[in-house]
Amino acid sequence: MNALSVQRLRDEPPLAEELAGSLSDLMTQARPQAKATAMTPEGACEALLRLGAFHHREGRLPQAELFYSTILRVRPDHADSLHFLGVLKYQLGHHPEAIELIAQALRLDPDRSDYILNLGNALQRSGRLKEAETCYRASIKLAPDGAMALNNLGATLRDMGRAEAAEDSCRAALRLRPDYADALNNLGTALADLGRFQESVDSYRASLRLEPGRAEVHNNLGNVLTHLGELDGAIAEYAAALEVMPQSVEVHHNRAMTLLRAGRFEEGWAEYEWRWRSRQLAPVRRNFAQPQWDGEPLGDRLLLVHAEQGFGDTLQFCRYASRIGGRVVVEVQPELARLLQNLDGVEAVIPRGHPLPKFDVHCPMMSLPGLVEPTPDPANHAAPYIRAEPSQVEVWRARLAPLRGLRVGLVWAGGNRPEQPTLEAVNRRRSMTLSMLAPLAQVSGVSFVSLQKGAPAIELETAPEGLNVHDFTADLNDFGDTAALVANLDLVISVDTAVAHLSAALGRPVWMANRFDSCWRWLTDRKSSPWYPTLTQFCQPEPGDWDSVAIDLATALQETADLFDDRPMVTVRAA
C-alpha cells in the first residue's frame, strides 16, 4: 500500500481526534477486549485503511465499507479510501457509483496506474468500452509491466469486435505472466472469434490446468467444442460449469443449443426456455398479463403466437402455428407480414407494432416446437408451407423470361451486427465474399440472379471475371417481393441467412453453403435437413475452408445445368 498523505490531519487536530476516536470505537467493536491507545493522525488513518483492506480481502464488504467511509467522513479528499470504496462498489455491481468514486481519486492523484486500471474495469462493466480502452492504455503507459491491464484491455478489445488486437494484448500479458489463467481464458475467446478453434481449445485447457473448476472457462470450452462438432465433450463441459454455477443463464442457453445440434431435441427445447433470462432476450420479453400456453388444447381460447428473434427463425417456425388447431393469431416482423398473411390454420397475421386482438394465452414462436413436435419428423414438413402472392409471381415470371438456362439466385453474406461482437463474429464465419464464388463463373448454361441485400451487395461492382449476376434487388422492398422473385428461380445458392429459409419454405431447391461450426438447426454431419426437404448442405470440411465449398458447388451446378433445357437469352438490366 502506498504511503498516505497526512498533512491535512496534522493541520486540523479535531479531525485527527475524530479519526483516532473512530479507530478506537471500531477496534473495540472488532475486539471487545481491546484498549484504546494513543495514535498519531497519520497512524489512525493508516490503521483504518489497513483494517478496511483486510476485511475487503476477506470478502467482508460491509465491514470494509465502514472503515473506508469513516475516513472519508472526515477526509473527503482521501484518495486511497475513495479508490478502495470505488472498487468495493464495483464488486457490489454499483458501477456508476464506482466510476464516480474512482474518478474522484484520480483527480486527487492522477498518476496512479492502479486507479486508472480499476476505473477502466468499472467503465468496461458499464459498457463504456472506448473509455475503458483509454484507461487501460493509460495504465499500461504508466506501468508497462502491468499484466492485468494488458489482459483486461484484451477482453475489452474482444468485446469491441477487434479480435486480432485482443489476441495481441492477451499474448503480451502472458509474456509477463505465463501462468495467468484469466489471460489464457481471454486469449481463447479471441481465438474462437477468429475461427481458430483448436488453438482456442488449447488455451482454455491451459487456463483450467492453472485454475481448475472455473465455470466461465468450462462454458467457453464447451462453446468451442460445439463449434468443432465435439458435442459430447461440449455437453460435459457445460455440466462441469453448472456444478459450480447451477443458475448460470448463459451456460444453460449454450447447453440448449448443443443439445439441439446433437439431435437431443426434447432435452434441448426444455433447456432453451432459459433464453428468456439472458441479457440479450430478457429486455425484449413480452410480459403479457395472459399466461403462456402450455400445449393443452385451446378449446375456445384465442392463442397469440409472437415472433421473437430473427427473420430466419420466424420463417422456420411459423409452420407450427398452422398445426396447433383452434383459434390462433400470429404477430410477426413487419417485413414478413404481407408474405405470411395467408399462413394456413391461423385467423390473422399481425405486423409487430399494430394493435393486438383480445387473446387468452400467448406463446413465443420458438417455444412452439417443444410443445407441438419436440422431435422433428421429416414426414410432417412438406414444402411449400409459405406461398408468394400469385400476381407478383406472374410479374417476375415476365421479367425473368429472357434469362437463359438455369436460373440461380445467389446470397453470399449475412447481415452485419457490429453492435453485438459475438453475433458479428458468427456472421463473419457464416459469410463468404462474392470473390470466393469465382468457380461458379466457369459453369455454363446458368443465369445468376442476386438476392443479396445490405452492404455486401456492393461486391457486385467487382465481381469475379466471367461471373455475370443480374441484380433486381432495388425492387425488393420486403420478403413478399423476394418470395415472388424466388418462386421463379430454379435454384437458390445461399449461406445461412433468412433467404435460405425463405426459399426452402417456398419449396424451391436450396443449396446452402454452410460454415464448419454450423448453427444448431442444421445438426451435424448431414447434407439434408429435417425441416426442409428441398435443402441440401454444402459444408466446410475445415473451419474457414470456403474454397472447397465453392468448388463442390460449381461441380454440382454444372452437372445440374447440363440436364436442364435451355432458354433464349437476352440482355436484362435491373429496373
Helices and strands as residue ranges (DSSP letters): H 7-11, H 13-30, H 41-57, H 61-74, H 79-91, H 95-108, H 113-125, H 129-142, H 147-159, H 163-176, H 181-193, H 197-210, H 215-227, H 231-244, H 249-261, H 265-272, G 273-277, G 282-284, E 302-306, H 311-317, G 318-323, E 327-332, H 334-340, E 348-351, E 361-364, G 365-367, H 368-372, G 378-380, H 390-400, E 406-411, H 421-430, G 434-442, E 446-450, G 455-462, E 469-471, G 473-475, H 479-486, E 491-495, H 498-505, E 510-514, G 520-522, E 535-539, H 546-562
